Amino acid sequence: KIHELELTNADLSINSSGMWLVGSNDTEKANLNGEIVLTKPEVISNYLPRRVSQKTRNWFERGIKSADSVVGSFSYDGPLSNLSLKSNRKKIQFVANLRVENLDLLFSSKWPEINKINADIEFRNEHFKILNASGFLDKSELISVSGEITDIFSKNPELSLNGKISGKFQNFIHISNNSPIVNWLWGATKNATGSGQSDLNLNLNLNLKK
């Protein structure tokens, strides 16, 4: 039994407790619960499981520009040895619930950066989720945005984002002209001007690039 295990380096600190069992054939299993503080969120890609696809790892590395310290909790229940065996990996139950604030994120090189994101994020085995996020895309406000990568181990991962965006219509024209939207609208916004306030639904599906 582990009463308390503390791990600390320049990037993060982990405080956990639980059970660590070694079987008669030297197989290892753990049931751990703990708290985590990630003081350098921009290096989170260094701590993702080895099996995470390179495209997903690159997205985290390239996209996370800066943020306040990320805090949260985690639990792990499953084997620690022979993880090359698919049957062993299927036995793992891993969940991490984290809170991120003031995150600057370049979610795609073809879109403007999203700034000052406040959100809850969840890792649940292969599933990554963004919950109830707010922030700013250019000068427009993002409201109640959710997102997910259904399989961070996939060789062809996809990110989906859904929510609402609110701002001046001129801001939407600027976003359009600096994103793929301008082509979706056959260039209609290139020389356009606008006034007034707009509230739009946000629905994006992006293939994560290498």
C-alpha positions in Angstrom: 0.0 0.0 0.0 1.2 3.5 -0.8 0.2 5.9 1.9 1.5 8.9 0.1 3.6 9.3 -3.1 5.0 12.7 -4.1 6.7 13.4 -7.4 8.0 16.9 -8.3 10.1 18.4 -11.1 10.3 21.7 -12.8 7.1 21.2 -14.8 4.7 19.5 -12.4 3.9 18.0 -9.0 1.9 14.9 -8.2 0.6 13.8 -4.8 -1.1 10.4 -4.8 -2.1 7.5 -2.6 -3.4 4.0 -3.1 -2.3 0.5 -3.8 0.7 -0.9 -5.8 0.7 -4.6 -6.1 3.4 -7.1 -7.4 2.2 -10.6 -8.3 4.0 -13.8 -8.0 5.1 -13.6 -11.6 6.4 -10.1 -11.2 3.4 -8.5 -12.8 2.5 -5.1 -11.4 -0.8 -3.4 -10.8 -1.8 -0.1 -9.3 -4.9 1.6 -8.0 -3.9 5.2 -7.4 -5.8 8.5 -6.8 -4.2 11.9 -6.5 -3.8 15.5 -7.3 -1.7 17.1 -10.0 -0.4 20.6 -10.6 1.1 21.4 -14.0 3.1 24.6 -13.6 4.2 24.6 -17.3 1.1 23.6 -19.3 2.9 24.2 -22.6 5.0 21.1 -22.0 2.1 18.7 -21.4 3.0 16.8 -24.5 6.1 15.5 -22.7 3.8 13.7 -20.2 1.3 12.1 -22.5 1.4 8.3 -22.8 3.9 6.9 -25.3 1.1 5.4 -27.4 -0.4 8.9 -28.1 -0.2 9.4 -31.9 2.4 11.8 -33.2 -0.3 14.0 -34.7 -2.0 14.4 -31.4 1.2 15.0 -29.5 2.3 17.6 -32.0 -1.1 19.4 -31.7 -0.7 19.7 -27.9 3.0 20.8 -28.3 2.3 23.3 -31.1 -1.1 24.6 -29.9 -0.6 25.4 -26.2 1.2 28.7 -26.1 0.7 29.6 -22.4 -1.6 29.3 -19.5 -1.8 29.6 -15.7 -0.9 26.5 -13.7 -3.3 23.6 -14.4 -4.7 21.9 -11.4 -6.8 18.8 -11.0 -7.2 15.2 -9.9 -6.5 11.8 -11.4 -7.2 8.1 -10.9 -5.4 5.1 -12.3 -6.6 1.5 -12.0 -4.9 -1.2 -14.0 -1.7 -3.0 -14.9 1.7 -1.4 -15.0 3.7 -4.1 -16.7 3.4 -5.8 -20.1 1.6 -2.8 -21.6 2.7 -3.8 -25.1 -0.1 -6.4 -24.8 -3.5 -5.0 -26.0 -5.3 -7.2 -23.5 -3.5 -5.5 -20.7 -4.1 -2.0 -22.0 -7.8 -2.7 -22.2 -7.8 -3.3 -18.4 -6.6 0.3 -17.7 -9.0 2.8 -16.3 -7.5 6.3 -16.3 -9.3 9.5 -15.6 -7.8 13.0 -15.2 -10.0 16.1 -14.5 -8.2 19.4 -14.9 -8.9 23.1 -14.7 -7.1 25.4 -17.1 -7.3 29.2 -17.0 -6.0 32.0 -19.2 -4.9 29.5 -21.9 -3.7 30.9 -25.2 -4.3 28.2 -27.9 -3.5 27.9 -31.5 -6.0 25.1 -32.3 -5.1 25.3 -36.0 -2.4 27.0 -38.0 -5.1 28.2 -40.4 -7.1 30.0 -37.7 -6.4 32.9 -35.4 -5.2 32.1 -31.9 -7.9 31.7 -29.2 -6.9 33.7 -26.0 -7.8 33.7 -22.4 -9.5 30.3 -22.4 -11.1 29.1 -19.1 -12.2 25.5 -19.3 -12.5 22.1 -17.7 -10.6 19.3 -19.5 -10.9 15.6 -19.1 -8.7 12.7 -20.1 -10.6 9.4 -19.9 -8.4 6.6 -21.4 -8.2 7.4 -25.1 -10.9 10.2 -24.9 -10.0 13.9 -24.5 -12.7 16.4 -23.8 -13.0 20.2 -23.4 -15.9 21.3 -21.2 -17.7 24.6 -20.8 -14.9 26.7 -22.3 -14.9 30.4 -22.7 -12.4 32.7 -24.3 -11.8 35.1 -27.2 -11.3 34.4 -30.9 -9.9 37.6 -32.2 -12.2 40.1 -30.4 -15.2 37.9 -30.4 -16.3 36.0 -27.3 -16.6 32.2 -27.2 -19.4 31.0 -25.0 -20.1 27.4 -23.6 -17.7 25.7 -26.0 -17.2 22.0 -25.8 -14.7 19.9 -27.8 -13.2 16.4 -28.0 -10.7 14.2 -29.6 -12.4 10.8 -29.4 -9.2 8.8 -29.7 -5.8 10.4 -28.9 -4.1 7.2 -30.0 -5.6 7.3 -33.5 -3.2 7.8 -36.4 -5.8 10.2 -37.8 -7.2 12.1 -34.9 -9.9 14.7 -35.3 -10.8 17.6 -33.0 -14.5 18.8 -32.9 -15.6 22.1 -31.3 -19.1 23.2 -30.6 -20.5 26.3 -28.9 -21.4 29.9 -29.5 -19.5 33.0 -30.6 -20.6 36.5 -30.0 -19.2 39.8 -31.2 -19.3 42.7 -33.6 -20.1 41.7 -37.2 -16.9 43.5 -38.4 -14.9 41.1 -36.1 -16.5 38.1 -37.9 -15.4 39.5 -41.2 -11.8 39.8 -39.9 -12.0 36.2 -38.6 -13.3 35.0 -41.9 -10.5 36.7 -43.9 -7.9 35.1 -41.7 -9.3 31.6 -41.7 -10.7 29.0 -44.1 -14.1 30.6 -43.8 -13.2 33.1 -46.6 -13.0 30.2 -49.0 -16.1 28.6 -47.7 -17.9 31.8 -48.6 -16.2 32.0 -52.0 -14.3 35.1 -51.0 -17.4 37.1 -50.2 -15.9 38.7 -47.1 -12.6 39.8 -48.7 -13.7 43.4 -49.3 -16.7 43.5 -47.0 -17.5 45.8 -44.1 -20.2 45.4 -41.5 -21.7 46.8 -38.4 -23.9 45.6 -35.6 -23.7 42.7 -33.2 -23.8 39.0 -34.2 -24.3 35.8 -32.3 -23.5 32.6 -34.2 -23.3 28.9 -33.5 -19.8 27.4 -33.7 -19.4 23.9 -35.2 -16.0 22.8 -36.4 -14.4 19.5 -37.2 -10.6 19.5 -37.8 -8.2 16.9 -38.9 -5.1 17.3 -36.7 -2.0 17.7 -38.9 1.5 16.4 -38.5 
